[in-house]
Amino acid sequence: MKKIASSLHTRIHQWIDAFGFRLNSSRSNKRKNIITRHYFFQTFNFFEKIDTKHPGKVEFLCFDTYGETIKVKSLLDLQRAFFENISQLK
């Protein structure tokens, strides 16, 4: 499971780097040992939550076009939400 999580993390970061996503903010909660990063591209936002005690446990969270929360379990989940969001722009 750790290998799958780390490869998902790598694939997502390669994809967001290729598209030009920007890091909007990064917050650390030292008490809970969690780092939260907020990325954006035009109107699409998503969050990356990293547990510093367990670096292999990274969670990604984004929103669909209706504002509903989507837990990203694969790169396809993130891409689908992104392209749905971008297609709504006119």
C-alpha positions as semicolon CSV with decimal commas, in nm:
position;residue;x (nm);y (nm);z (nm)
1;M;0,000;0,000;0,000
2;K;0,287;0,238;0,077
3;K;0,428;0,187;-0,273
4;I;0,091;0,269;-0,432
5;A;0,051;0,584;-0,222
6;S;0,398;0,713;-0,305
7;S;0,353;0,647;-0,677
8;L;0,015;0,829;-0,669
9;H;0,186;1,124;-0,501
10;T;0,457;1,127;-0,768
11;R;0,210;1,098;-1,057
12;I;-0,010;1,377;-0,924
13;H;0,286;1,610;-0,873
14;Q;0,420;1,538;-1,222
15;W;0,077;1,616;-1,367
16;I;0,025;1,941;-1,173
17;D;0,377;2,055;-1,264
18;A;0,305;1,989;-1,632
19;F;-0,017;2,193;-1,618
20;G;0,132;2,480;-1,422
21;F;-0,059;2,458;-1,095
22;R;0,062;2,703;-0,835
23;L;0,107;2,654;-0,465
24;N;-0,126;2,908;-0,304
25;S;-0,049;2,837;0,060
26;S;0,112;2,586;0,291
27;R;0,019;2,548;0,656
28;S;0,182;2,338;0,926
29;N;0,009;2,204;1,234
30;K;0,301;2,102;1,451
31;R;0,078;1,960;1,724
32;K;-0,091;1,716;1,484
33;N;0,219;1,678;1,260
34;I;0,023;1,767;0,946
35;I;0,114;1,991;0,653
36;T;-0,169;2,116;0,431
37;R;-0,089;2,260;0,089
38;H;-0,339;2,445;-0,129
39;Y;-0,284;2,437;-0,506
40;F;-0,480;2,623;-0,773
41;F;-0,511;2,667;-1,149
42;Q;-0,757;2,931;-1,273
43;T;-1,079;2,834;-1,090
44;F;-0,977;2,483;-0,980
45;N;-0,847;2,427;-0,627
46;F;-0,726;2,120;-0,445
47;F;-0,557;2,036;-0,120
48;E;-0,274;1,802;-0,026
49;K;-0,258;1,682;0,334
50;I;0,069;1,526;0,448
51;D;0,122;1,343;0,777
52;T;0,483;1,419;0,873
53;K;0,504;1,113;1,098
54;H;0,401;0,891;0,807
55;P;0,519;1,058;0,482
56;G;0,368;0,778;0,274
57;K;0,020;0,875;0,395
58;V;-0,072;1,165;0,169
59;E;-0,433;1,264;0,109
60;F;-0,559;1,474;-0,182
61;L;-0,891;1,654;-0,176
62;C;-1,063;1,852;-0,452
63;F;-1,408;1,979;-0,540
64;D;-1,641;1,904;-0,830
65;T;-1,827;2,169;-1,030
66;Y;-2,106;2,178;-0,769
67;G;-1,869;2,233;-0,477
68;E;-1,894;1,878;-0,345
69;T;-1,582;1,730;-0,187
70;I;-1,400;1,454;-0,376
71;K;-1,135;1,241;-0,208
72;V;-0,874;1,175;-0,474
73;K;-0,785;0,806;-0,487
74;S;-0,628;0,812;-0,833
75;L;-0,488;1,059;-1,081
76;L;-0,800;1,001;-1,291
77;D;-1,023;1,135;-1,009
78;L;-0,824;1,458;-1,000
79;Q;-0,815;1,492;-1,380
80;R;-1,189;1,430;-1,414
81;A;-1,272;1,698;-1,155
82;F;-1,024;1,938;-1,315
83;F;-1,155;1,901;-1,671
84;E;-1,518;1,924;-1,557
85;N;-1,433;2,248;-1,377
86;I;-1,241;2,395;-1,668
87;S;-1,515;2,301;-1,917
88;Q;-1,760;2,519;-1,719
89;L;-1,552;2,832;-1,794
90;K;-1,672;3,050;-2,077
